[in-house]
Amino acid sequence: MPAEEGKIAVLIADDHPLVREGIRKILSLEPRIVVVGEAADGHTVIELARKLKPRIILMDINLPLINGLEATRVIRREVPQAEVIALTIHEEEEYIMELFRAGAAGYLLKDISAEGLVEAILQVAQGVPVIHPGVTKKMLRLLTESPCEGPKAPGTSLTRREKEILAYVVKGESNKQIARRLYISEKTVKNHLTRIFRKIGVQDRTQAAVYALKHGLTDATLE
């Protein structure tokens, strides 16, 4: 099913038909979103991602044939325009970190409200990573207890403005929202983010948010 022009195309991957049906009904009430396909296993979600090229994929971890983690790795490599949001019952740190390392743009638990799910999809479609509040705490604890892979040491010099922008990224704000708060243009925000990514050695907003959580560049930076 091709996406209607101007709408966010969503692919649902879950091995439980009732779960897929429930998610589809929820999303059908949002005029900015259209469900373009459903998959009951990892092999099918990869094939549909290649064929349909959705903007968002809601991915369960426990998929048959190919699990959600491996499916995410393949999709992010082959269909990079498709953002993956993990939608799962698992809160274990190992799942959280592995999904983000695989390239997921969000991690939600299945106890999320219908409104929260829709908002998460809209945010990720705008390039803003989403993390379930309970998951954020677990991720922060894990990062505090273990060395961070990839990003450079916390001594990397960020300017006050760069730290400020990074803190807003952690809060889940878009470039447009950050620009309004700081009375600067969206282009200026984008330029700052490019420099921030380069300085701390990350590739995207999700990795930058993880870095900021580990090194305390969160709400306190804005006070």
GISULDA-V418002 format. One record per backbone hydrogen bond with DSSP energy under -0.5 kcal/mol. NH is the residue of the N-H (numbers start at 1). CO is the residue of the C=O. E is the energy in kcal/mol with one decimal. If there is no record, write none. Layout:
# GISULDA-V418002
NH,CO,E  NH,CO,E
This chain:
# GISULDA-V418002
7,4,-2.2  8,32,-2.9  9,7,-0.7  10,34,-2.6  11,56,-2.4  12,37,-2.2  13,58,-2.7  14,12,-0.5  14,39,-2.3  17,15,-0.6  20,16,-2.2  21,17,-2.5  22,18,-2.3  23,19,-2.5  24,20,-2.6  25,21,-2.2  26,22,-2.1  27,23,-2.7  28,24,-1.7  29,25,-0.6  29,26,-1.1  30,27,-1.5  31,29,-0.7  33,30,-1.8  34,8,-2.5  36,10,-2.5  36,34,-0.6  37,10,-1.0  39,12,-2.5  42,64,-2.3  45,41,-2.0  46,42,-1.8  47,43,-2.1  48,44,-2.9  49,45,-2.1  50,46,-2.2  51,47,-2.0  52,48,-3.5  53,48,-0.5  53,49,-1.7  55,9,-1.3  56,9,-2.4  57,83,-2.6  58,11,-2.6  59,57,-0.7  59,85,-2.8  60,13,-1.9  60,58,-0.5  63,61,-1.9  64,40,-0.6  66,64,-2.9  68,61,-2.9  71,67,-2.5  72,68,-2.1  73,69,-1.9  74,70,-2.2  75,71,-2.6  76,72,-2.7  77,73,-1.4  78,74,-2.6  79,75,-3.6  82,79,-2.3  83,55,-2.8  83,81,-0.6  85,57,-3.1  86,84,-0.6  86,106,-2.6  87,59,-2.4  88,108,-2.3  95,92,-0.7  96,92,-1.8  97,93,-2.6  98,94,-1.9  99,95,-2.4  100,96,-1.8  101,97,-2.6  102,98,-1.8  103,100,-1.0  104,99,-2.4  105,84,-2.9  106,84,-1.1  107,130,-1.7  108,86,-3.4  110,88,-1.9  112,109,-1.8  117,113,-2.3  118,114,-2.1  119,115,-2.4  120,116,-2.2  121,117,-2.1  122,118,-2.3  123,119,-2.3  124,120,-2.7  125,121,-2.2  126,122,-0.8  126,123,-1.0  127,124,-1.8  128,123,-2.4  129,127,-0.6  130,105,-1.7  132,107,-2.6  135,132,-0.7  136,132,-2.1  137,133,-1.4  138,134,-1.4  139,135,-2.8  140,136,-2.5  141,137,-2.1  142,138,-2.4  143,139,-2.7  144,140,-1.9  145,141,-1.6  146,142,-1.3  151,149,-1.2  152,200,-1.2  156,153,-2.0  158,156,-0.7  163,159,-2.4  164,160,-2.0  165,161,-2.5  166,162,-2.4  167,163,-2.0  168,164,-1.6  169,165,-1.8  170,166,-1.8  171,167,-1.4  172,169,-1.5  173,168,-2.2  178,174,-2.6  179,175,-2.6  180,176,-1.9  181,177,-2.1  182,178,-2.3  183,179,-0.9  184,179,-2.0  189,185,-1.9  190,186,-2.6  191,187,-2.3  192,188,-2.4  193,189,-2.5  194,190,-2.1  195,191,-1.9  196,192,-2.6  197,193,-3.0  198,194,-1.8  199,195,-2.5  200,196,-2.4  201,197,-1.0  202,197,-2.0  208,204,-2.0  209,205,-2.7  210,206,-2.2  211,207,-2.3  212,208,-2.5  213,209,-2.3  214,210,-2.2  215,211,-2.0  216,213,-0.8  217,212,-2.4  218,216,-1.4  221,218,-1.6  222,219,-1.9  223,220,-1.1
